[in-house]
Amino acid sequence: MPQYDEEVLKCFLENQLQLFPERVAETLEEAEDFLEECMAVVVDSVEEVIEYFEDEGIDMEGAAGEEILEADEVFDIGDGRYLIVEG
């Protein structure tokens, strides 16, 4: 299974403006290329989102699970997975 399946790519295409001031991709292929280029990560749970930020050394100032999910870099795919894109 590819790292960025169709659900992930559609989620990013629909919600990319939450992170970027203008669209960075118009098609599924462009979205995949962009996500590969910035090494975006797909994780399976809120806990893994928190773990990712901790591993990256990003200070979350005591933010709880729900607050972390509101970060611009975090995209809720809608099936329990999350896409993390570092702008």
C-alpha positions as CSV (number, residue, x, y, z in Angstrom):
1,M,0.0,0.0,0.0
2,P,1.5,3.4,-1.0
3,Q,2.2,5.8,1.8
4,Y,-0.3,8.3,0.4
5,D,-3.4,6.5,-0.7
6,E,-6.3,8.3,-2.5
7,E,-8.0,9.2,0.8
8,V,-4.9,10.9,2.1
9,L,-4.4,12.8,-1.2
10,K,-8.0,13.9,-1.4
11,C,-7.9,15.1,2.2
12,F,-4.7,17.2,1.5
13,L,-6.2,18.6,-1.8
14,E,-9.4,19.7,0.0
15,N,-7.7,21.1,3.1
16,Q,-4.3,22.4,1.9
17,L,-5.3,26.1,2.5
18,Q,-5.3,25.5,6.3
19,L,-1.5,25.3,6.1
20,F,-0.6,27.2,2.9
21,P,-1.6,30.7,1.8
22,E,-2.4,29.4,-1.7
23,R,-2.9,26.0,-3.3
24,V,0.3,24.0,-3.8
25,A,-1.4,21.1,-5.7
26,E,-4.4,20.8,-8.0
27,T,-4.4,17.1,-8.9
28,L,-3.9,13.9,-6.9
29,E,-0.5,13.4,-8.7
30,E,0.7,16.9,-7.7
31,A,-0.5,16.3,-4.2
32,E,1.5,13.1,-4.0
33,D,4.6,14.7,-5.4
34,F,4.3,17.6,-2.9
35,L,3.8,15.3,0.1
36,E,6.7,13.2,-0.9
37,E,8.9,16.2,-1.4
38,C,8.2,17.6,2.1
39,M,8.2,14.1,3.6
40,A,4.7,14.3,5.0
41,V,3.8,11.5,7.4
42,V,0.6,9.4,7.8
43,V,-0.1,8.2,11.3
44,D,-2.9,6.0,12.7
45,S,-3.9,7.7,15.9
46,V,-3.9,10.9,18.0
47,E,-1.3,9.2,20.1
48,E,1.0,8.9,17.1
49,V,0.5,12.5,16.2
50,I,1.6,13.5,19.7
51,E,4.5,11.0,19.5
52,Y,5.6,12.5,16.1
53,F,5.7,16.1,17.5
54,E,7.6,14.9,20.6
55,D,10.1,13.0,18.4
56,E,10.6,16.1,16.2
57,G,11.3,18.1,19.3
58,I,8.4,20.4,18.6
59,D,7.3,22.1,21.8
60,M,3.5,21.7,22.2
61,E,3.4,23.8,25.4
62,G,1.3,21.2,27.2
63,A,-1.3,21.0,24.5
64,A,-3.7,18.1,24.9
65,G,-4.7,15.7,22.1
66,E,-7.6,17.8,20.7
67,E,-5.4,21.0,20.6
68,I,-2.7,19.2,18.8
69,L,-5.2,18.1,16.1
70,E,-6.0,21.8,15.6
71,A,-2.4,22.5,14.5
72,D,-2.3,23.7,10.9
73,E,0.1,20.9,10.0
74,V,-2.3,18.1,11.1
75,F,-4.9,17.0,8.6
76,D,-7.7,14.6,9.8
77,I,-8.1,12.1,7.0
78,G,-11.5,11.1,8.5
79,D,-10.8,7.4,8.9
80,G,-8.9,7.6,12.2
81,R,-5.6,8.4,10.4
82,Y,-3.9,11.8,10.3
83,L,-1.6,13.4,7.8
84,I,1.2,15.6,9.2
85,V,2.7,18.1,6.7
86,E,5.5,20.4,7.8
87,G,5.1,23.6,5.8
